[in-house]
Structures are given as structure tokens and as C-alpha cells.
């Protein structure tokens, strides 16, 4: 196994695992598709990174921050619904990216690329993924409570603004890590499918979160190994692997329900 593939497996496994773990919380809060919208917003940043040869995750974070601030400002000025402004900003970002995205690197921006990973990039990405994991783990139960009843959470002394801000920052950073391996079009799947898989086979909240993370990490490893073996793009391979795991979980769920009826 080459050094590049080993680095890709380390980075991909960490990113997939934390994306699955965070995705379990997003699915619980009915925000599973937010990752897709944020992924589209990263595309201008990815395009600039490819054009000027710097790290795509840095470009992704810069445009994510700019886009979120722009949506927040426009909401205050126009009083339009958040969903409408999100559609305007994200579709505009997508169109802008294609104006100056180098044609020969379009596949990299849309489908991901693991060939440019260095040891430094892998180390920083794993450190960020671990930081996201511990932050999400720290606020997980509180965010579940906030999702059930914000009034009850407030009555118990939880700072709703801080928790929601920390939650959104974790999502943005996870999306920025994810675009490296699955591109800007499939980040929603990276977050959502492992959580759906875990929902089918888990029996309690602890199992649900753990299986989500495990499914995300396993899918990333399988997809990158497929990329290394048969030279298919890493992004689609990772999402297909995640999809197959989901189908397996559906089979197990149906089988368990039949056994319970017997």
C-alpha cells in the first residue's frame, strides 16, 4: 500500500467517522440536508483553492463563513424566510464556482480527490476531526434536549445561543473536511446515510450515535480502497459504500421485525 493511500485512509476514516457521528444528531434534529446546501457553498472556495494551488478545506471554510454571515445579514435586512435566502445564496455560489473553476479540475471539485493529501494535511485534518468529535460529544445530550423542547432546555439553564453556535460551527468544519474526500456535491450523503443506517439497527441513543460514526468511517475506508484498487473517483465510491451499508441495515431491520412478530 502506497504512502498516499495510507494517508487517504487515515484522513478519510477520521472524516467519515466524525461526519457519521455528527449526522446522527442532524438527523435527530431534522437537518440532514443542511450538509448538502453547505457543500454547494464551498464550491467557490474549492475553485479558488484549485486555481491558486492552496488547500481546498481552507477555501471551503472561508466561503462557508462568508455565506453564513451573508445569509444572516440578508435575513435581517430583507425579512425573507431563511430557506429562500439559503436557496439564493447557495445557487449563486454554485453558479459563481463554475465561472472560474478550471475545466480539467471540475471532477475534483465535485467528486473529491485524495491524491494531494500530505502528512501535514492528514495530521491537521485528524486533529480537527477529533476536536469536532469531542465538542459534539460534550453537547450531544443538550442538543437533543433543545431539539425536543427549547423551553425546557432554557428552564434547565442551557445557553441556547452558545449550543446552537457550537453545533453550526461543527457542521461547517465537518463539511469543510468532507469536501476533500467526496467533493462539494455529496456532503449531505456523507452526513445523512450513516445516521439512517444506524437508525435501522440501533436500540438506544448510545448505540445510534456509535453505529453512525462506525458506519461513516467504514464507508470512507471502503470507498478509498475501491478508489485505490479500481481507480474510480473516491467521492462516489464512498457514498456507494455507505448506500450498501444502508441497504444491509434495512435487511437486518426487516429480519428483526419478522423475528419479533414470530
JODA-V690166 format. One line per field, one symbol per residue. ss: DSSP state (~ for helix, > for strand, _ for the rest). phi: phi as a letter, one per 40 degrees, with the letter a starting at -180 (. if undefined). A space follows every 10 residues. Layout:
ss=???
phi=???
This chain:
ss=__~~~~~~~~ ~~~~~~~~~~ ~~~~~~~~__ ___~~~~~~~ ~~~~~~~~~~ ~~___~~~~~ ~~~~~~~~~~ ~~~~~~~~__ _~~~~~~~~~ ~~~~~~~~~~ __~~~~~~~~ ~_______~~ ~~~~~~~~~~ ~~~~~~~~~~ ~~~~~~~~_~ ~~~~~____~ ~~~~~~~~~~ ~~~~~~~~~~ ~~____~~~~ ~~~~~~~~~~ ~___~~~~~~ ~~~~~~~~~~ ~~~~~~~~~~ ___~~~~~~~ ~~~~~~~~~~ ~~~~~~~~~~ ~_
phi=.ccccccccc cccccccccc cccccccccf bcccdccccc ccdccccccc cbfbccccdc cccccccccc ccccccccgc cdcccccccc ccccccdccb cddcbcdccc bgabcbcbcc dccccccccc ccdcccccbd ccccccccac ccccccgccc cccccccccc cccccccccc bbgccbcccc cccdccdccc bcbacccdcc cdcccccccc cccccccccb fcdcddcccc cccccccccc dccccccccc cc
